[in-house]
Amino acid sequence: MNTRARLMAAALSAATLLCAGARAQTSPPALATPLPKEQPAAASADPVANEIALLRKSLQTLNARLREIAEKVLSPDAVNASAASPGKQNPIAQNLDILSRAEQRAEGLRRQLLEMTEKETAYRTRMMQLDDDMRPENIDRALSGIGTTRTQDLRDLRRRQLDNERRGVEILLNQASANRIRLEDDVKQADALVARIRQKLLPLIEREVDKLQP
């Protein structure tokens, strides 16, 4: 790869990193799960949303520092310095690209975790509603407007319908809980990877900046 191509790759990688930081500052859309009689579940996701807000705030500070350093590294003086060593790969550009991909993956996993938490809460709310509907007095209340001599048969039918729906929702709830636990672990691992890449990248950039200082 010639010098011009290497420098262009470094610039594009830096731009990619800054775009990824900007995307990370955008709140993920909430996913609504269409369930009958579902109650609002946004409040239960507040701890996750607060954690995401804190992470975004730290990303803003770090991205501002990376932007400042990257501008110095990609300045005309840095371009001339890189041109003096043709054939040598730019480790900063490579690590910026790796960091950008790792941050995008971590943010995507975090969005999935938030959505799965909302689903789990919706299923749990529906389970509570079904348990309440299956109480004998509530079954009688639901059938009170129906005039028939087969009241007991209708009670049994209503109870079976509610019980079948409850079993289905319980299966979905168990799946959502298992997926949430898995995603929590995936997010922790993804964040740890991003931290390791930053620890490796920042000293490289600092050394390049030191070369530019008189």
BANUDO-368488 format. One line per field, with one value per atom (N, C-alpha, C): x, y, z; residue in three letters; atom name; residue number from 1. Coordinates in steps of 0.02 Angstrom, whole numbers, plus 50000, padded with zeros to 5 digits. Example, Ala and Ser with C-alpha at 12.3 -4.5 7.8 and 13.67 -1.06 7.14 Angstrom:
<rs>
u: (50660_50615_50660_50642_50684_50645)
v: (49716_49775_49835_49888_49947_50002)
w: (50390_50390_50390_50354_50357_50394)
aa: (ALA_ALA_ALA_SER_SER_SER)
at: (N_CA_C_N_CA_C)
i: (1_1_1_2_2_2)
</rs>
This chain:
<rs>
u: (50043_50000_50045_50033_50075_50058_50097_50089_50022_50001_49937_49879_49881_49826_49825_49885_49887_49859_49876_49851_49776_49753_49681_49643_49673_49641_49638_49692_49692_49638_49631_49580_49510_49499_49432_49417_49467_49456_49440_49475_49460_49390_49369_49301_49250_49266_49220_49212_49267_49264_49219_49227_49186_49113_49098_49028_48999_49041_49016_49001_49043_49030_48965_48953_48890_48830_48836_48780_48767_48820_48812_48775_48773_48738_48664_48641_48570_48533_48480_48443_48411_48417_48386_48311_48275_48201_48176_48124_48094_48053_48057_48020_47957_47901_47837_47818_47799_47778_47703_47673_47599_47570_47547_47517_47449_47401_47336_47340_47305_47301_47369_47419_47487_47491_47525_47533_47598_47604_47666_47723_47781_47838_47900_47894_47952_47989_47951_47983_48034_48021_48066_48132_48135_48197_48240_48217_48254_48326_48339_48409_48454_48430_48470_48481_48426_48432_48481_48480_48526_48598_48609_48676_48702_48657_48676_48693_48654_48667_48736_48755_48820_48877_48866_48916_48925_48868_48872_48911_48901_48936_49011_49033_49104_49131_49089_49110_49120_49078_49085_49153_49174_49239_49295_49292_49345_49348_49290_49289_49315_49302_49329_49405_49432_49505_49534_49501_49526_49523_49470_49463_49520_49535_49589_49656_49669_49732_49737_49680_49680_49692_49665_49676_49750_49784_49855_49895_49874_49910_49901_49841_49826_49840_49875_49893_49945_49958_50010_50078_50097_50161_50164_50107_50106_50107_50075_50075_50146_50183_50252_50295_50282_50321_50306_50244_50226_50254_50258_50285_50358_50393_50464_50477_50425_50435_50387_50395_50350_50355_50299_50299_50282_50278_50263_50189_50154_50082_50070_50014_49996_49957_49988_49952_49894_49899_49845_49782_49790_49732_49700_49741_49715_49676_49705_49672_49610_49609_49549_49491_49507_49456_49430_49476_49455_49413_49433_49396_49326_49320_49255_49208_49234_49193_49172_49219_49204_49151_49155_49105_49036_49034_48970_48939_48979_48953_48927_48964_48942_48877_48871_48809_48750_48762_48708_48685_48731_48713_48675_48694_48660_48588_48577_48508_48467_48498_48462_48444_48490_48477_48418_48415_48360_48294_48293_48231_48210_48258_48240_48215_48242_48217_48145_48129_48060_48013_48035_47994_47982_48034_48027_47978_47982_47936_47864_47854_47787_47757_47797_47773_47756_47798_47786_47721_47710_47648_47587_47592_47536_47522_47574_47565_47526_47542_47507_47433_47420_47351_47311_47343_47309_47294_47342_47330_47270_47264_47206_47141_47144_47083_47060_47105_47086_47054_47052_47018_46944_46913_46842_46795_46804_46758_46765_46827_46836_46809_46814_46783_46707_46678_46605_46586_46628_46613_46615_46663_46669_46610_46578_46521_46453_46455_46392_46342_46365_46319_46292_46311_46289_46233_46174_46118_46116_46131_46132_46123_46101_46095_46159_46207_46270_46325_46311_46359_46424_46419_46479_46522_46491_46530_46568_46534_46568_46624_46615_46669_46730_46718_46774_46809_46769_46798_46841_46815_46852_46917_46914_46973_47026_47004_47052_47084_47044_47072_47126_47111_47159_47221_47211_47268_47313_47283_47323_47364_47332_47369_47425_47412_47463_47524_47512_47568_47610_47576_47613_47654_47625_47661_47719_47709_47763_47823_47810_47865_47903_47866_47898_47937_47910_47944_48010_48010_48071_48124_48103_48149_48178_48136_48159_48208_48195_48240_48308_48308_48371_48410_48375_48408_48436_48399_48424_48488_48490_48550_48610_48597_48651_48675_48628_48647_48685_48667_48704_48777_48789_48858_48893_48858_48888_48906_48864_48879_48941_48947_49005_49069_49067_49126_49143_49091_49102_49132_49107_49134_49206_49221_49289_49337_49313_49355_49368_49317_49325_49376_49373_49420_49492_49501_49569_49597_49554_49577_49597_49557_49574_49640_49651_49713_49773_49763_49818_49826_49770_49772_49798_49776_49794_49869_49909_49981_50012_49986_50011_49999_49939_49923_49965_49974_50014_50086_50114_50182_50187_50136_50136_50130_50090_50083_50149_50184_50249_50298_50294_50339_50327_50264_50246_50265_50275_50291_50362_50374_50442_50489)
v: (49940_50000_50062_50112_50171_50217_50271_50316_50351_50376_50411_50367_50304_50258_50245_50238_50226_50285_50345_50404_50411_50396_50400_50349_50290_50239_50263_50297_50323_50376_50420_50473_50443_50395_50363_50326_50294_50257_50304_50362_50411_50438_50451_50475_50423_50360_50305_50303_50312_50312_50367_50428_50484_50473_50444_50429_50378_50329_50277_50308_50356_50391_50430_50461_50499_50454_50396_50349_50324_50316_50291_50340_50405_50455_50457_50419_50419_50366_50384_50337_50285_50220_50167_50169_50154_50154_50097_50108_50055_50010_49944_49895_49876_49887_49870_49799_49760_49691_49687_49670_49669_49611_49623_49572_49599_49558_49580_49602_49657_49684_49699_49714_49726_49794_49798_49859_49892_49959_49994_49967_49956_49926_49968_50032_50074_50088_50094_50113_50063_49998_49946_49947_49978_49980_50039_50081_50140_50125_50073_50059_50047_50011_49998_50063_50104_50167_50214_50215_50258_50235_50169_50144_50165_50160_50180_50254_50296_50368_50383_50348_50358_50337_50281_50259_50309_50337_50386_50448_50469_50528_50517_50457_50443_50437_50411_50407_50476_50524_50591_50620_50612_50638_50603_50537_50500_50515_50518_50533_50602_50651_50718_50716_50677_50671_50637_50583_50547_50592_50632_50676_50728_50755_50805_50774_50714_50682_50660_50632_50609_50667_50726_50783_50802_50795_50809_50757_50694_50640_50645_50667_50671_50741_50782_50849_50844_50899_50897_50874_50895_50874_50799_50770_50698_50662_50691_50661_50658_50712_50713_50662_50655_50607_50536_50521_50454_50440_50492_50482_50463_50480_50465_50391_50352_50281_50239_50236_50197_50122_50087_50015_49994_50042_50026_50037_49987_49992_50039_50074_50122_50087_50075_50039_50079_50146_50188_50178_50181_50171_50103_50052_49984_49980_50008_50004_50048_50104_50145_50107_50070_50031_49975_49942_49888_49917_49975_50006_50025_50053_50072_50012_49957_49896_49869_49871_49845_49888_49955_49999_49989_49980_49967_49902_49851_49787_49794_49829_49839_49878_49929_49969_49928_49886_49843_49794_49764_49718_49754_49816_49853_49868_49883_49895_49831_49774_49710_49695_49711_49699_49742_49805_49848_49822_49801_49775_49710_49667_49604_49615_49665_49681_49705_49745_49768_49710_49663_49605_49563_49551_49511_49543_49609_49643_49639_49644_49639_49570_49517_49449_49439_49466_49458_49494_49553_49590_49551_49521_49482_49421_49389_49332_49352_49411_49434_49448_49476_49489_49425_49374_49310_49276_49279_49250_49283_49348_49384_49364_49357_49339_49268_49224_49155_49146_49198_49192_49180_49135_49116_49176_49226_49283_49324_49326_49363_49325_49259_49219_49228_49227_49238_49308_49357_49425_49430_49394_49396_49363_49315_49279_49305_49358_49381_49406_49431_49457_49405_49343_49289_49250_49250_49212_49141_49092_49022_48977_48916_48866_48824_48836_48798_48840_48871_48917_48881_48821_48785_48766_48745_48728_48789_48847_48908_48928_48918_48932_48889_48824_48778_48797_48815_48835_48898_48947_49009_48996_48953_48937_48902_48856_48821_48869_48915_48964_49007_49030_49072_49032_48969_48927_48912_48900_48888_48949_49007_49069_49081_49066_49077_49033_48970_48925_48951_48977_49004_49065_49110_49170_49150_49099_49077_49052_49016_48993_49053_49102_49162_49200_49203_49237_49203_49136_49100_49110_49111_49123_49193_49242_49311_49320_49287_49292_49262_49204_49172_49216_49245_49288_49351_49379_49438_49423_49367_49348_49339_49307_49298_49365_49410_49475_49517_49511_49548_49527_49462_49437_49460_49459_49481_49555_49596_49667_49679_49643_49651_49633_49578_49557_49607_49633_49682_49746_49769_49830_49820_49760_49746_49747_49721_49721_49793_49835_49906_49939_49926_49956_49934_49870_49846_49878_49885_49916_49989_50025_50094_50100_50055_50056_50046_50005_49994_50052_50083_50135_50202_50223_50290_50300_50253_50264_50272_50235_50242_50312_50338_50405_50457_50449_50497_50499_50442_50441_50479_50471_50507_50582_50602_50673_50701_50662_50685_50698_50659_50668_50735_50760_50822_50883_50876_50933_50956_51023_51049_51035)
w: (50000_50000_50000_49955_49952_50009_50018_50075_50074_50014_50009_50030_50010_50028_50102_50132_50205_50243_50223_50258_50249_50188_50176_50220_50229_50272_50343_50367_50435_50444_50394_50399_50400_50355_50352_50417_50446_50508_50565_50567_50619_50611_50549_50537_50558_50544_50564_50639_50676_50749_50775_50746_50769_50754_50696_50678_50726_50745_50792_50859_50880_50943_50940_50881_50875_50877_50844_50846_50916_50955_51023_51067_51045_51086_51071_51023_51004_51044_51076_51118_51074_51090_51051_51057_51004_51007_51048_51086_51126_51082_51096_51057_51094_51063_51095_51077_51127_51114_51115_51058_51054_51093_51155_51196_51220_51223_51248_51320_51335_51403_51432_51389_51413_51447_51503_51539_51519_51525_51508_51549_51516_51550_51546_51527_51516_51581_51636_51699_51722_51708_51731_51695_51637_51598_51618_51668_51687_51709_51750_51769_51709_51659_51599_51561_51555_51519_51554_51621_51658_51647_51646_51634_51565_51515_51447_51445_51481_51482_51512_51565_51595_51548_51513_51466_51409_51385_51332_51354_51416_51441_51442_51464_51463_51392_51346_51277_51246_51264_51238_51256_51319_51340_51303_51299_51266_51192_51159_51087_51072_51116_51106_51109_51156_51162_51101_51079_51020_50958_50952_50895_50894_50953_50958_50938_50964_50949_50876_50851_50782_50733_50748_50704_50701_50758_50758_50719_50729_50694_50619_50597_50526_50497_50534_50510_50455_50418_50365_50390_50450_50477_50487_50510_50519_50453_50402_50336_50309_50317_50292_50330_50394_50434_50411_50395_50372_50303_50262_50195_50196_50250_50254_50268_50284_50299_50258_50191_50148_50163_50153_50162_50233_50280_50349_50362_50389_50403_50461_50458_50510_50565_50623_50676_50704_50702_50728_50687_50620_50577_50587_50595_50605_50671_50724_50789_50793_50757_50755_50722_50669_50635_50681_50716_50762_50818_50845_50899_50877_50816_50790_50785_50759_50752_50821_50868_50935_50969_50960_50991_50960_50894_50861_50886_50894_50919_50990_51033_51102_51106_51064_51064_51038_50987_50962_51014_51051_51104_51159_51174_51226_51206_51143_51120_51125_51107_51113_51185_51231_51302_51326_51306_51326_51299_51236_51206_51240_51256_51288_51359_51393_51460_51457_51406_51399_51383_51341_51326_51389_51426_51487_51535_51543_51587_51562_51496_51468_51480_51470_51482_51556_51599_51671_51692_51663_51677_51653_51594_51567_51611_51637_51682_51744_51772_51831_51815_51756_51736_51728_51698_51688_51755_51801_51867_51900_51891_51920_51885_51818_51781_51798_51820_51834_51903_51942_52007_51995_52035_52024_52019_52064_52063_51998_51970_51909_51849_51851_51798_51798_51858_51864_51838_51854_51832_51756_51725_51653_51618_51653_51623_51646_51686_51716_51665_51609_51559_51511_51519_51474_51508_51478_51505_51478_51521_51500_51560_51547_51600_51607_51563_51564_51594_51650_51682_51701_51730_51752_51693_51637_51578_51551_51552_51529_51576_51641_51688_51673_51663_51648_51583_51532_51468_51476_51512_51523_51561_51611_51650_51607_51564_51520_51471_51444_51398_51431_51490_51526_51545_51564_51584_51524_51466_51406_51387_51390_51374_51424_51487_51538_51526_51507_51494_51435_51383_51326_51345_51384_51406_51451_51492_51537_51498_51442_51400_51371_51346_51318_51371_51432_51486_51503_51506_51521_51467_51404_51349_51353_51367_51372_51430_51486_51543_51527_51494_51475_51426_51377_51329_51362_51410_51445_51483_51517_51554_51507_51450_51401_51373_51358_51331_51382_51445_51497_51498_51491_51489_51425_51368_51305_51308_51339_51344_51386_51442_51485_51447_51409_51371_51316_51282_51228_51257_51314_51344_51367_51392_51413_51353_51296_51236_51213_51214_51194_51240_51304_51351_51337_51321_51306_51242_51191_51129_51141_51181_51196_51233_51280_51318_51272_51220_51173_51124_51105_51053_51078_51137_51161_51167_51193_51195_51125_51076_51007_50981_50993_50969_51006_51071_51109_51084_51066_51040_50974_50932_50868_50880_50929_50944_50970_51011_51037_50980_50926_50870_50835_50839_50804_50844_50909_50951_50939_50936_50923_50981)
aa: (MET_MET_MET_ASN_ASN_ASN_THR_THR_THR_ARG_ARG_ARG_ALA_ALA_ALA_ARG_ARG_ARG_LEU_LEU_LEU_MET_MET_MET_ALA_ALA_ALA_ALA_ALA_ALA_ALA_ALA_ALA_LEU_LEU_LEU_SER_SER_SER_ALA_ALA_ALA_ALA_ALA_ALA_THR_THR_THR_LEU_LEU_LEU_LEU_LEU_LEU_CYS_CYS_CYS_ALA_ALA_ALA_GLY_GLY_GLY_ALA_ALA_ALA_ARG_ARG_ARG_ALA_ALA_ALA_GLN_GLN_GLN_THR_THR_THR_SER_SER_SER_PRO_PRO_PRO_PRO_PRO_PRO_ALA_ALA_ALA_LEU_LEU_LEU_ALA_ALA_ALA_THR_THR_THR_PRO_PRO_PRO_LEU_LEU_LEU_PRO_PRO_PRO_LYS_LYS_LYS_GLU_GLU_GLU_GLN_GLN_GLN_PRO_PRO_PRO_ALA_ALA_ALA_ALA_ALA_ALA_ALA_ALA_ALA_SER_SER_SER_ALA_ALA_ALA_ASP_ASP_ASP_PRO_PRO_PRO_VAL_VAL_VAL_ALA_ALA_ALA_ASN_ASN_ASN_GLU_GLU_GLU_ILE_ILE_ILE_ALA_ALA_ALA_LEU_LEU_LEU_LEU_LEU_LEU_ARG_ARG_ARG_LYS_LYS_LYS_SER_SER_SER_LEU_LEU_LEU_GLN_GLN_GLN_THR_THR_THR_LEU_LEU_LEU_ASN_ASN_ASN_ALA_ALA_ALA_ARG_ARG_ARG_LEU_LEU_LEU_ARG_ARG_ARG_GLU_GLU_GLU_ILE_ILE_ILE_ALA_ALA_ALA_GLU_GLU_GLU_LYS_LYS_LYS_VAL_VAL_VAL_LEU_LEU_LEU_SER_SER_SER_PRO_PRO_PRO_ASP_ASP_ASP_ALA_ALA_ALA_VAL_VAL_VAL_ASN_ASN_ASN_ALA_ALA_ALA_SER_SER_SER_ALA_ALA_ALA_ALA_ALA_ALA_SER_SER_SER_PRO_PRO_PRO_GLY_GLY_GLY_LYS_LYS_LYS_GLN_GLN_GLN_ASN_ASN_ASN_PRO_PRO_PRO_ILE_ILE_ILE_ALA_ALA_ALA_GLN_GLN_GLN_ASN_ASN_ASN_LEU_LEU_LEU_ASP_ASP_ASP_ILE_ILE_ILE_LEU_LEU_LEU_SER_SER_SER_ARG_ARG_ARG_ALA_ALA_ALA_GLU_GLU_GLU_GLN_GLN_GLN_ARG_ARG_ARG_ALA_ALA_ALA_GLU_GLU_GLU_GLY_GLY_GLY_LEU_LEU_LEU_ARG_ARG_ARG_ARG_ARG_ARG_GLN_GLN_GLN_LEU_LEU_LEU_LEU_LEU_LEU_GLU_GLU_GLU_MET_MET_MET_THR_THR_THR_GLU_GLU_GLU_LYS_LYS_LYS_GLU_GLU_GLU_THR_THR_THR_ALA_ALA_ALA_TYR_TYR_TYR_ARG_ARG_ARG_THR_THR_THR_ARG_ARG_ARG_MET_MET_MET_MET_MET_MET_GLN_GLN_GLN_LEU_LEU_LEU_ASP_ASP_ASP_ASP_ASP_ASP_ASP_ASP_ASP_MET_MET_MET_ARG_ARG_ARG_PRO_PRO_PRO_GLU_GLU_GLU_ASN_ASN_ASN_ILE_ILE_ILE_ASP_ASP_ASP_ARG_ARG_ARG_ALA_ALA_ALA_LEU_LEU_LEU_SER_SER_SER_GLY_GLY_GLY_ILE_ILE_ILE_GLY_GLY_GLY_THR_THR_THR_THR_THR_THR_ARG_ARG_ARG_THR_THR_THR_GLN_GLN_GLN_ASP_ASP_ASP_LEU_LEU_LEU_ARG_ARG_ARG_ASP_ASP_ASP_LEU_LEU_LEU_ARG_ARG_ARG_ARG_ARG_ARG_ARG_ARG_ARG_GLN_GLN_GLN_LEU_LEU_LEU_ASP_ASP_ASP_ASN_ASN_ASN_GLU_GLU_GLU_ARG_ARG_ARG_ARG_ARG_ARG_GLY_GLY_GLY_VAL_VAL_VAL_GLU_GLU_GLU_ILE_ILE_ILE_LEU_LEU_LEU_LEU_LEU_LEU_ASN_ASN_ASN_GLN_GLN_GLN_ALA_ALA_ALA_SER_SER_SER_ALA_ALA_ALA_ASN_ASN_ASN_ARG_ARG_ARG_ILE_ILE_ILE_ARG_ARG_ARG_LEU_LEU_LEU_GLU_GLU_GLU_ASP_ASP_ASP_ASP_ASP_ASP_VAL_VAL_VAL_LYS_LYS_LYS_GLN_GLN_GLN_ALA_ALA_ALA_ASP_ASP_ASP_ALA_ALA_ALA_LEU_LEU_LEU_VAL_VAL_VAL_ALA_ALA_ALA_ARG_ARG_ARG_ILE_ILE_ILE_ARG_ARG_ARG_GLN_GLN_GLN_LYS_LYS_LYS_LEU_LEU_LEU_LEU_LEU_LEU_PRO_PRO_PRO_LEU_LEU_LEU_ILE_ILE_ILE_GLU_GLU_GLU_ARG_ARG_ARG_GLU_GLU_GLU_VAL_VAL_VAL_ASP_ASP_ASP_LYS_LYS_LYS_LEU_LEU_LEU_GLN_GLN_GLN_PRO_PRO_PRO)
at: (N_CA_C_N_CA_C_N_CA_C_N_CA_C_N_CA_C_N_CA_C_N_CA_C_N_CA_C_N_CA_C_N_CA_C_N_CA_C_N_CA_C_N_CA_C_N_CA_C_N_CA_C_N_CA_C_N_CA_C_N_CA_C_N_CA_C_N_CA_C_N_CA_C_N_CA_C_N_CA_C_N_CA_C_N_CA_C_N_CA_C_N_CA_C_N_CA_C_N_CA_C_N_CA_C_N_CA_C_N_CA_C_N_CA_C_N_CA_C_N_CA_C_N_CA_C_N_CA_C_N_CA_C_N_CA_C_N_CA_C_N_CA_C_N_CA_C_N_CA_C_N_CA_C_N_CA_C_N_CA_C_N_CA_C_N_CA_C_N_CA_C_N_CA_C_N_CA_C_N_CA_C_N_CA_C_N_CA_C_N_CA_C_N_CA_C_N_CA_C_N_CA_C_N_CA_C_N_CA_C_N_CA_C_N_CA_C_N_CA_C_N_CA_C_N_CA_C_N_CA_C_N_CA_C_N_CA_C_N_CA_C_N_CA_C_N_CA_C_N_CA_C_N_CA_C_N_CA_C_N_CA_C_N_CA_C_N_CA_C_N_CA_C_N_CA_C_N_CA_C_N_CA_C_N_CA_C_N_CA_C_N_CA_C_N_CA_C_N_CA_C_N_CA_C_N_CA_C_N_CA_C_N_CA_C_N_CA_C_N_CA_C_N_CA_C_N_CA_C_N_CA_C_N_CA_C_N_CA_C_N_CA_C_N_CA_C_N_CA_C_N_CA_C_N_CA_C_N_CA_C_N_CA_C_N_CA_C_N_CA_C_N_CA_C_N_CA_C_N_CA_C_N_CA_C_N_CA_C_N_CA_C_N_CA_C_N_CA_C_N_CA_C_N_CA_C_N_CA_C_N_CA_C_N_CA_C_N_CA_C_N_CA_C_N_CA_C_N_CA_C_N_CA_C_N_CA_C_N_CA_C_N_CA_C_N_CA_C_N_CA_C_N_CA_C_N_CA_C_N_CA_C_N_CA_C_N_CA_C_N_CA_C_N_CA_C_N_CA_C_N_CA_C_N_CA_C_N_CA_C_N_CA_C_N_CA_C_N_CA_C_N_CA_C_N_CA_C_N_CA_C_N_CA_C_N_CA_C_N_CA_C_N_CA_C_N_CA_C_N_CA_C_N_CA_C_N_CA_C_N_CA_C_N_CA_C_N_CA_C_N_CA_C_N_CA_C_N_CA_C_N_CA_C_N_CA_C_N_CA_C_N_CA_C_N_CA_C_N_CA_C_N_CA_C_N_CA_C_N_CA_C_N_CA_C_N_CA_C_N_CA_C_N_CA_C_N_CA_C_N_CA_C_N_CA_C_N_CA_C_N_CA_C_N_CA_C_N_CA_C_N_CA_C_N_CA_C_N_CA_C_N_CA_C_N_CA_C_N_CA_C_N_CA_C_N_CA_C_N_CA_C_N_CA_C_N_CA_C_N_CA_C_N_CA_C_N_CA_C_N_CA_C_N_CA_C_N_CA_C_N_CA_C_N_CA_C_N_CA_C_N_CA_C_N_CA_C_N_CA_C_N_CA_C_N_CA_C_N_CA_C_N_CA_C_N_CA_C_N_CA_C_N_CA_C_N_CA_C_N_CA_C_N_CA_C_N_CA_C)
i: (1_1_1_2_2_2_3_3_3_4_4_4_5_5_5_6_6_6_7_7_7_8_8_8_9_9_9_10_10_10_11_11_11_12_12_12_13_13_13_14_14_14_15_15_15_16_16_16_17_17_17_18_18_18_19_19_19_20_20_20_21_21_21_22_22_22_23_23_23_24_24_24_25_25_25_26_26_26_27_27_27_28_28_28_29_29_29_30_30_30_31_31_31_32_32_32_33_33_33_34_34_34_35_35_35_36_36_36_37_37_37_38_38_38_39_39_39_40_40_40_41_41_41_42_42_42_43_43_43_44_44_44_45_45_45_46_46_46_47_47_47_48_48_48_49_49_49_50_50_50_51_51_51_52_52_52_53_53_53_54_54_54_55_55_55_56_56_56_57_57_57_58_58_58_59_59_59_60_60_60_61_61_61_62_62_62_63_63_63_64_64_64_65_65_65_66_66_66_67_67_67_68_68_68_69_69_69_70_70_70_71_71_71_72_72_72_73_73_73_74_74_74_75_75_75_76_76_76_77_77_77_78_78_78_79_79_79_80_80_80_81_81_81_82_82_82_83_83_83_84_84_84_85_85_85_86_86_86_87_87_87_88_88_88_89_89_89_90_90_90_91_91_91_92_92_92_93_93_93_94_94_94_95_95_95_96_96_96_97_97_97_98_98_98_99_99_99_100_100_100_101_101_101_102_102_102_103_103_103_104_104_104_105_105_105_106_106_106_107_107_107_108_108_108_109_109_109_110_110_110_111_111_111_112_112_112_113_113_113_114_114_114_115_115_115_116_116_116_117_117_117_118_118_118_119_119_119_120_120_120_121_121_121_122_122_122_123_123_123_124_124_124_125_125_125_126_126_126_127_127_127_128_128_128_129_129_129_130_130_130_131_131_131_132_132_132_133_133_133_134_134_134_135_135_135_136_136_136_137_137_137_138_138_138_139_139_139_140_140_140_141_141_141_142_142_142_143_143_143_144_144_144_145_145_145_146_146_146_147_147_147_148_148_148_149_149_149_150_150_150_151_151_151_152_152_152_153_153_153_154_154_154_155_155_155_156_156_156_157_157_157_158_158_158_159_159_159_160_160_160_161_161_161_162_162_162_163_163_163_164_164_164_165_165_165_166_166_166_167_167_167_168_168_168_169_169_169_170_170_170_171_171_171_172_172_172_173_173_173_174_174_174_175_175_175_176_176_176_177_177_177_178_178_178_179_179_179_180_180_180_181_181_181_182_182_182_183_183_183_184_184_184_185_185_185_186_186_186_187_187_187_188_188_188_189_189_189_190_190_190_191_191_191_192_192_192_193_193_193_194_194_194_195_195_195_196_196_196_197_197_197_198_198_198_199_199_199_200_200_200_201_201_201_202_202_202_203_203_203_204_204_204_205_205_205_206_206_206_207_207_207_208_208_208_209_209_209_210_210_210_211_211_211_212_212_212_213_213_213_214_214_214)
</rs>
